[in-house]
Structures are given as structure tokens and as C-alpha cells.
């Protein structure tokens, strides 16, 4: 988690952009991302050089001895952050505009790559040398503070905090998925080196980055010590689609910054005929937008055959089933309405999952998970495409805490069900003995079918009523009399009378009990 000091520094950097005239949050995040990428490129290049020196291997710097832009050349080392960040403001601004920014736009050798494609129309928007100087100085301070935080993922936390500034849901209903929820879904699906992974509504590529980091952590030898697997990881494993070019640009840089050379990040309306992908992917991880409705004329016809509706949250479920190959897995976030909606379309898609494929789990999440920018109640569906059924029992889990408070502040708290969710999902055999009164349990397919394929946990959960014994009525009345006597005693004191005066007037407890 970020320290208060680090958050204050990031907020101060945001203020520099705001007062400098860049007020669109997407523009601010985009410009910050460019500069962080330039800074990290320098650090990564230096680290690679040190590793090669230790191993006695030749190393070719990404900056090279000379860099050519247009018909001009410049020594490559001058484009490094460590070289230009101390330049006078005017000189640094000219170098950034004329050399550094054009250099990162043409950095990727593969001109057909996602990075090259979406950096091609990137624009350097910082308007003045003074503002650039302030921003670079502020970023240096942030990196110095990051170095003092002993947390391997502090850079990811910083980036997530920047993305959290995109706080309001877009016109298409998209909003940022918290990183710990993404990580939970990745752990539940356990990606393998052979997977072909897709997020059809990728945004900043959070799910793809998390899947890549999971493989680096848990399958490092299988992925990086095998030439074929490494080539697959770098060039063919990750696929993401979105309709916002700014998001695609950030997503492409995000993936490249996390060590994936050539992800397939494309501009595409996943629900339309623009998306021809069918039975290709072995794993889909997604939090599709919950726009509510759309023009049915743009929706691919084969999706409407599965689920005739205008609701995007239902159409995306149908799309996932089409895009997955047989045996492919999916973990996706859906609004609660998908789980218990009574329309024909709602029932049809649930019946499709339960009867024609293998629905494995429904994790019900509390409504505060997406605060402060959305209060929608959601759940996570986990299923495998089979095409011929396979659902035996569905595992339900009632998540009550995710490690953060469920108010707008989302402060860290001790209560966290996520480790329990992952552990129990990996050992479903042990769940057979769980009662319906507990936090997780299994429900047979036949019972779900009898209930109209309702997938809300409250439909199957049983409430345990604990009998409470109350004392006899006589004891209750005795206590009430004592309380009444104390009240009368207080009234007497308020009237300025002492208890000696009360005794002289021969006022007894029995008299007080009868006083009205």
C-alpha cells in the first residue's frame, strides 16, 4: 500500500498538471504514463547492462550509441532520463519535444505491434518548459520516495493510484477494477504457459498485466527457460480489445513496461461484427462494461442467437462462450442482476452456462468493492466451455470483506476473505461437508434448475436462528421498578432536595414506586 507521503507527492504532481491547464484526467494520466515510461526505460536499460556485465554477455543498449530522428542524429545517452533531468528548463523542453518523445514513439522495432500502433498518434501535451521542469522534479521526488518503501509492488501501487483518478464510470459503463480483485480472479483461474489469454474490454490492460505477473512469479522456469514458451509469452499469449484509443495506448505501454514485448492490443468493438474471433482463447479474464443497453443493429448476429437482448452484461457472457475454445476457462465480473434477473434473456444465458457448459463458482462480492466511484453490487462467475454440459455442483461463496473498508475511503482493514476464497476453490472436495449456513457451500445442478437457474447466493443460503431465552416477566417488572426508583431519586436531587430532607418527610421507596 502507498504511504501518505507518497500519495501527497502524487497529488501534488496532479496539481501541477491541473494548474498548468491539463485538466482532463485521461490526458493527465496519459502524460504521466509517458514520462514514467521514459524514466523506467532508463532504469531498465541500466539494469540489463549490469546483468549482462555480471554474466559476461554482450549487451546492446536500447538507446544505442547514436539515435537517428528524421535526418538528424544525437548521442543516445542524451535521451536518458538520468542525463536530461538536470538540464535547464528550456533545453530539457526542446530535447523532450524534438528527440525524446519522437524516440519513444518509434522505439518498437515491429511497426505492426500494439505499442507502435497506438504510440503513432501520441501527442506530447505539456505546454511550457517551466511546467515540464516542475513535473520532472516532482517525478524524481516520487521515485526517491518509492525507493524508500520496502515493497516490491510499490510501482504497481503508484500506477494503480494514478488510474484511480479516473474515478467516474465512462459513458459505456466502464470503470477500473481494483487490483486485488483482479489478482484474486487470476489466482482462481491459475494461468499456464500454454494459455492464450484475452480481455475483450481491456481498458488499461490490468487483467493481462496481472496474468503476466502471475506467470512470472509462479511459472518462471516454464515460461522463461523454454524458448518456445518465452516466444509465446512475448508475442502471442496476450490479447486485449477496447474502443478508447487513449486506454489502448496506456494499456500497450503498461504491458511493455511489465516485460511483454508484443501484446495484441487492438481497437475493436468486441460485441460487433468487427470481432471475428471464435473458439480461439483458452482463458478470458474480464470486467465488461455494464452500459445497460445498446443498439441491437451493431451486435453480432450469433450473439443474439444465444441471448436476444440489448444488455451488454448479458451479451458479453454470450461473447465469452463464443470466443473460448472447448476447455477454455473464464472468470468475469457481472452485476448482481445477471445472477437473479427474471427476464427471458437473463434466464437463457444462465441456463446456457449451467446446462451446456460447466459453471464452477459464483463469488458474491459486497457492494463497496468498487467504491468510491461505483456502488454496484457484483459477483464473479467462473466457468469452463464444454459445449456438452458438465455442471455437477456449483460452488457459492459469500465474500464479506476484501481487505479494505467498504466505504468511500477504502482504508486497509484486517478482515479479508480473498485468501480463503482461493484456498477453498482449490480444494472443492472439502466443501462437500459445508452447511448452507456457512460462508461457502456447494449446490447441485438440479436444485439450481428447479429455481429457474437463479444464481444469487441468498436463494440457497440458510439463516441459522439461535434461540434466545428471556427472564420471567416478574423479574423484568422488578428491574423496571428499580429503574423507575432511580429516576425518581434523580428528579428529587434535581429539585435541590437532600436525602436527609426526604427521610424527614418520611418518603419511602414504596412511595417512590407509586409516584407518577
N, C-alpha and C positions, 0 to 999 in steps of 0.2 A: 504494500500500500504506500501511497505517496505521503511524505511528511507535509506538515502545514507550511513549512518554509518553501518547499518545492512547489506546492500549489500556489503560494503567493507570488513566486517568481514567474510562473506560467501566466497567472492572471495579470501581472504587470506587463509581460510581453504582449498579451492580448490587448491591453490598454494602449500600448504603443501603436499597434495596428489601427485600433479604433480612432484614436485622436489624430492619426495620420491620414484618415479618410477612407480606409478599407474597412467597411462595416458589415459586409455580407459574411456571415460565419463560415460559409463554404470557401469563400475567397481567402479568408484568414487562415483556415486550416490548410488549404492548398499551398499558400505561400510559405507557411511554416514548414510544411512537409518537404518542399523543395530544398529549403535551407538546411533542415535536419538531414536530408539525404546527402547534400553536398558535404556536410560535416562528417557524417558516418562513412562516406566514401573514402575520405582521407584516413580515418581511423582503421577501416577495414584493409586498405591498401598497405598501411604501415604494419598491421598485424600479420598480413600474408607475407610481407617481406621478412619479418622476424622469424616466422615459422620456416620459410624456405632456407634462411641462413642457418638455422639450427639443424635442419635435415640435410644441408649441403646440396640443395636443389636449386636449379636456376629459377629466377623469378622475374616476371615481366610486369612492371607497374602499369596499372590502368591509365595512369597519366602519361606515361611514356617520356622519352627524353624531349621530344618536341610534339606539340599538338597543332594540327592544321585546321583552321576555321576559314572557309572560303579560300581565298588565295594567300592568306597570311599564316605565319607560324609563330609560335610562342613556346618558350621552355615549359614543359609540362608541370614542373614543380610549382610554378607560379599560380597554378589553378587550385592548389591545395588550400583548404581552409586554414591550416596552420601557417601558411605563407601570407595570405592576403588579409587575415582578420585584424592585423595591426596596421594596415595601410591607412593613410589619411582618408577621410570620408569620400572625397571627390574621386581619388584614384581607385579606391575599392569599388565605388559605384560604377565607374567606367569599365573596370575589369569584369565585374559581375555581368553587366549588360552585354559587353562585346565579346567576352571569352568564356566565362564560367558557365553561364546559363546556356548558351549555344552548345557548349561542350557536353553538358549532361543530357541535352535534348538528342544528341547524336551518339550517345555513349554506347548503346547496344548494337553489336555487330549485325545481328539479324534484323533487317529492316522490316520484316513481317511480324516481329514479336509484339506482344501486348505493350511492352514498355515503349518501344519505338513508335508504335501506332498512336498511343494516346499522349506521348510527350511532344509529338509533332506540332500540335496546336496549343501547347502550353504557353502561357504568357507571364513574363516577369512584371508584376504589378506594383512593386514598391516604388513610390513616385519620386522620392528625393534622396540624395546622398546622406543627409542628416538622419532620416528615418532608418535607412539601411544600417548606418553605423550604430544606432541605438538598438536595433533588432539583433545585430551580430553580437554586440556586447552583452545583451540580455541572454542570448542563447549560450554564450560562453559561461555565464554565471549559472545557468540551468545545468549545463554539462558538468561543471565543477561540483554542484550540489548533488547531482546524480552519482558522481564518483564516490561521494561520502556515504551514500546509502548502501548498506551491505545487503543488497537484494539483486539476485541475478536477473530479475524481470523488471527492474525499475524503468528501463527504456520502454518496455511494452506498456507499463502503467502510465508513463508520461504520454505516450501516443494515444492510449485509451482516454486519458483525461482531456486531451485536445479534441478527440472525436465526441466526447460527452458534451462539448459545447454546441454540437449540432443537436440541440435538445428537443426541438419540436419535430413532430412527425411530418413528413413531406406530404404533398398533395396526393400521392399514391398510397399513403398509409404506411410508408416505411419508417422504421426507427431503429436505432442502434441496439444491438443485442449485447447485454453485459458479458464481459469476457469470461467470468466464472461459469456462466450458464453455457456458453459456447464450449468451454473446456469439459464440462460435465457431459455434453452431448457427444463430444469426440471420444471421451473415455468409454461411454456406453457402447459406441459402435466399434471401437478398437481397430483403427485403420491398419492395413497391412501394406507391405512394399509393392504388392501386385495391384492394389486398388487403382481405379480411375475415379477421381473424386470430382463432384460438381456441386456448385451452389447456383441455381438458376436466378437468384435475386441477390447477387453477391455484395453489393454496396462497396465497402472498403476492404472486402476480402477477409473479414475476420474469421470465418469458418475455415477457409482454405489455409490461412496462416496457422491457425491452431492445429489443424490436421498435420501440417508440415512439421510444426514444433513437436507434436506428439511422436511422430515417426523418428525425428532426430533424437528424442530422449529415450524412447523405448525400443526402437528397431535400428539403432545407428549402424551396427555392423552389417545387418542385412541390406540396408539401403546404400551406405557409402563405401562398403568394401566389396561391393559387387558391381562391376562395370555396367551391366545391363540395367540393374535396378536403379543405379545412380542416374543413368541417362533417362530412364523413365520418370524418375522423381523431378529432374530438372526441366524436362521438355514435354511430357505427355500426361502426367498424373493429375494436374490441377486445371479445372475449367470453371469459369465464372461468367455470368451474364448480368448486364444491368442496362438501364435506359438513361442513366445520368453519366455523361462523359467525365464530369469532374470526379465523381465517385470512382469511375473506372481508372482514371489517371492516378488517384490516390491508392486504389487497390493494386495497380500494377507496380507502383513504387514500393508499396508495403510488402508485396511478395518478393520483389527483387532485394529489398533490404533484409528480408528474412532468408536469403540464400537460394531462392528459386529463380533460375536464370530465365526461363521462358514459359511462364504460365499462359494458358489460353484464356485471357480476359477479353471479352468481346461485348460490343454494343449490340443488344438484341432484346426484343420483346419476347420473353420466353413463352408466353401464352398464345402467341400468334403463329401464323404460318412461316414467319421468319425463322422459327426454331424447328429444324428438321430432325433433330437428334432423337432417335428412338432406339431403345434397348442397347445403350452404349455404356452406361456408367454402372460401376459396382457399388458406389457409395454416394448418397446425396445427403448433404447437411445444409439446412436452410431455415431461415425465419422469413417466409414470404410476406409481402405487404398485405395488410388487411384493408384494402380500399373500400370494400363493401360491394361495389358493383362496377360494371364497365360495359362498353358497347359490345354486344354479343357478336357483331359482324366481324370483329377483328380476331375472335377466338378461333383457334384451330378446330376444325370440324370433328376430328377424332376425340378431342377432349369432351366436346358436348355430347358425344355418344355415351361416354362413361358417366357424365354428370351434367345434365342440362340445367345450367344456372348462369347467372351473371356475377355470382360472388367469387371474388378472386381466391379467397382462402380455400374454397372447395375445388376450384379449377386447378390450383397448384397441386393439390393432392392427386388429382387425376393425372396431371402432368408428370409428377414424380414416378407414378406407376408406368407411364409410357416411356420415360427416359431410362429407367433402370433395366439392366439386363436380368434375366432369370437368375435368382440367387443374390441379386443386389440388395443392399440394405439402405434404410433411410431413417434419419432422425430429424424431425421437423417440429417447429413450434406452431401451434394453432390456437386461435381464440377459443374460449370455452364453448361458444355457440356451436362450433363444429362437433363437439362431443355429445351434445344433447338436443340440437336443433330438430324441430319436428317436421320440417318441410320434406318433400319427396327427394329433393336433391341431397339434403343432409343425410337422410336415411340410405339413399342409394350409395353414396361414397363410403359410408360406414359398413354397409353390407358387403361392398366390393372388397374392402380391406379384410373383413372377418371371414368371409366365405370363400373368396377366390385367391387370397394370399395369406400370409402368416402375420397377424398382428401380435406383437410380443409384449408391448408395455405401453401404459398410459401413466405419465407422471404429471399429477396435478400441481401447478405452481401457484403460490399466493399472488394476489393482485399487485402487491408492492414491488415485485421483481423488476418491473420496468419504470418505476418512478425514478426521477421526478417528472419525466417527460411523457409518460403514458401510464394510466391506471388500469389498463385492460387486464382481465383475468385470462390466463393462458394455461396450456398444457403441452407436454412433449409426447408425440407419437413415435414409436419405434416399430418398424415393420420390415419384413423381407418379401420381395416379389417372388412368387412361386408360379402363379398362373393357374394353379390347381388346388388351392386351399392349403391347409396345414395348420390353421389356428386350432390349438387344443385348449389351452388356458391362457387368459390374458392377465398379466401382472399389473396391478394398480398400486400406486404409491402416492400418499398424501404429503407432499412437501409443505412443511410449516415454516421453515427457516432456511435461508440460503447463505448465512454468514454475515448478513447486513440487516440493519433495521429496515422495516417495511414502510417507513415514512419518506418524505421528500429528501431528508438528509442522507439516507442510506449509509449510516455510520456502521463500522465493523462491530459485530456482536459475537459472543461465544457460540450461540446456537447455530448449527449448520447441518442440514440433513444430507448434503451432497455426497460426502464420503460414504454415508450409509446407503444411499441410493445406488452408487456404483458397486459397492461390495455386495449388496443383496441381488442386484441384477446379474452379477457374475456367478451367483450360486442360487438359481431359482429353485433347485430341488429342495433346498432348505426352507423354501417359502410354503411348501405344501401343508405344513402343520400350523401355519399362521391363521389366527381367527380374524373374522371380519371386523372385530372391534379394534384391531391393531392398525398401525400406520401403513402397512403394506400387506397385500394378500393376493391370491390367485382366484380368478372367476372363470368357470367353464364356458366354452363357446356356446353351448346350448342355452345357458341362462341368459347370456347376452342377446342371443337371437330372440328369446321369449320376451325380452324387454325392448323390442324394437331397435336393437343394436345401439342402445344408449350406452355411451362410454364415459359418463360422468361418474366419478368415484362415489358420490353421495347416493347413487342408485343402489349400490351394493354394500356400502359400509353400514355396519350396525352400531348403534349407540348403546353403550353399556350404562344402565341405570343403577346407581348404588343406593340401596335403601337407607333412609335417614330416620333415626329414632329420636322422637321428641320427648321431653319430660312430661309427667302428668299435668293436667290442667291446674290442679291445686297448687303445684309448685310454681307454675307460671304466674298465677294470680298473686302468690306470696311475694314473688320477686317484683311484680308490678307495684304492690303496696309499699314495699321498701323504697322503690324508686320514687313513688309519689311522696313518701315521707321526707326523703332527701330534698325533693323540690320545694316542699313547704318550709323546710328548715332554711333553705336558701332565701326564700321570699321574706321570711322573718328577719334574717340578717340584713337584707336589703332595706328593710323598713327601719333599720337602726336600732333594733331591739337586741339586747344581750340575752343569752340563755338563762342567766340568773333572773332576769325580769320575766322570762317565760315561766320559770318554775314558781316565782312568786304569784303569778296569775293562775297557777295550777293547770297549765296547759299540758296535757299528756299526749303520748304517742297515739293513743286511741282517738283522742280529739283530732289530732292532725290527720289521721287516716280518713276521718269522716268529713274533713273540710273540703269544700268545693271551690 
